[in-house]
């Protein structure tokens, strides 16, 4: 379980950095980040204001906005703090 958590931390952190530099729209993976058939650019989920009352649209839940990544990495950090790997390779990955 701890090995999976370590690898997942790298994947989540990498996706967070990629979305930050290249944007949510450019890194959208249909069926993984958004529902198949959903268009993130045309759906009202965070690109400006709409309607007569100028109601703000909801931002998509992505790693770039920090919510999902922050929660996952905080939980992963607490789990990794108590893990004592036997193999030196996994110990270096844990520190990284």
N, C-alpha and C positions, 0 to 999 in steps of 0.2 A: 504494500500500500504506500509506503513512504517513497519508494522508487517512482511510482506512478505520480505521486504528488510533486516530486522534484522535477520530473520531466514536464508535467503540466504547468508548473510555475514558469519554466522557460518558454513554453508555447504561448501562454497567456501574456507574458511580458513582451514577447516578440510581436504578437498580434497588436498589442497596445501601441507599441512603438511604430509599427507599420501604418496603423490607422492614423496616428498622430501626424506622421510626415506626408502620407499620400491621400488622406481624407477618407471619410466614411463611404462616400459614394464610389470612389475608385477601388476600394478594397472590399466591396460588398460581394459576398459569396451566396448565390441563390440557394435556398434550402438549408443553409447553415446560419447565416447572420440574419437574413430575412426569409419570410415564407416564400415558397415557390410561387411565382406569378405576381408577387408584390413588387411594385416599383418604388424605390425609396425616394426618387426625385419628384414624383408626381403625387404621392400620398401626403396628406397633411400630418407630418410627424416631426416638425422642428425647423422648417425653412420659412421663417417669417411669421407674419400675422395674417389672419383671415377673418372674414365675416364683417358685418356692420359694427359689431361691438369691439372690433380689433382684438379678438381673443388669441392669446398665444398658443401655438401648436405644440404638441408633445414632442420632445426630443427622443430619437431612437435609443434604445438601451444597447449601447455598444461599448467596447473596451476603451475607445478614444475618449468618451466623456468621463471616464474614471470610475463610475459607480461599480460596475461588475468586476472590473480588474482590481479595484481597491479592496473590495470585500473578499474576493478569492485570495489575493496575495496576503492579506492580513490573516486569514484562516490558515493558509499554507505555511506562513512564517511561524505561527504558534505550534503547528504540528512538527515542523522541521527543527525547532529549537529543542524538542525532547528526544529526537531521533539520534541514536549513536550507531552509525553504519560500521560494519565490520570491514568491508572492503575499502581500501584507500581511495579508489576511483570515485566511489559514491560519496565519500567524505569530502573530496574536492568539489564535486558537483553540488553538494549541500551548501558548502561555503559560498560558492559562486551564486 
